Amino acid sequence: MSTGDFAEVDHGRFPRIGLPEAIYGPGKTENQIVQLAMEMDAQGQGPVLVTRANSAAVASLLRAFPGAMVYPGRDQFPDALATVVIAANDNRPEKVGIVTAGTTDLVVANEAAGTLSACGIGFDLICDVGVAGIHRLLSKIDQIRKFDVVIVVAGMEGAITSVLGGLISNPIIAVPTSTGYGASQGGQTAMMAMLASCAPGVSVVGVDNGFGAACGAIRIINLLSAKHQEPQEIPTVVEHQN
């Protein structure tokens, strides 16, 4: 079976928009996922990554691509749905901060981390600094201000997003997670709180969408990088004769 029997790969996506076409794991067989990854890797048009891969799919991908990177690592979260980076772009100088309110948000944070890594963008994870112990966040503020973009990952009521939005000038992309008890409503409460934030200019993606947040950060970084690389106009000096 060829990939054309079940998919139409968009090989021009990365050159066209600067973002890779990710292989979304759920709903696909292990064989389909591996076949798609092999086709995309052979084309060499950009990074190759698989999101939301289950344990069986991760094992199959690692057999086919022994050098692949898995986020989060199997040693930390052996049963979590994972992002698998098969081919990554060269490293770039920009860096994104990924800030989580709690440890339970790390799986979603790692989806963002894997996506950034595939595109060659560095990241630092700052974990478990939610507002229930706000001194933890405040002790990291100087570090957070140095990032090009900040991704905030939080469940419960998502309050950390508004706090950071009032303390830093960096672009912020907020990811509500499905972490929390009854009134958290599977991430809906955090998402609504982030959307209603009093801190202006905060962007919000859907619940548990670490991939989407990373893609938003990459768009910002790509635009800034392109602006910096544009040749500067040299002013013309006109000599006035008396």
Number of C-alpha atoms within 10 A of each C-alpha: 8 10 16 9 8 11 10 9 15 12 16 15 14 15 11 9 10 16 21 22 18 21 22 14 20 14 8 14 12 19 13 20 22 23 17 22 23 17 15 23 16 10 10 11 15 22 23 27 27 26 23 20 23 17 16 11 24 25 14 15 27 16 12 15 16 11 12 17 22 22 26 23 15 13 7 10 13 12 12 17 21 28 32 28 26 23 21 20 14 11 12 11 8 16 19 24 22 27 28 26 26 19 13 18 23 25 23 28 31 21 28 29 28 29 31 24 24 25 26 19 23 18 21 15 15 19 19 20 21 23 18 13 11 13 11 14 23 16 11 13 13 11 12 22 16 14 19 18 25 27 30 26 34 36 30 24 22 29 18 25 33 19 18 22 21 14 12 15 12 18 17 24 25 31 34 32 30 22 21 17 11 8 11 18 14 19 24 20 20 29 27 14 17 26 19 12 19 14 15 11 13 20 17 22 18 15 22 25 19 30 24 19 28 29 18 20 23 22 14 14 18 16 12 12 13 9 11 10 9 8 7 8 6 6 6 6 6 6 6 5 4 3
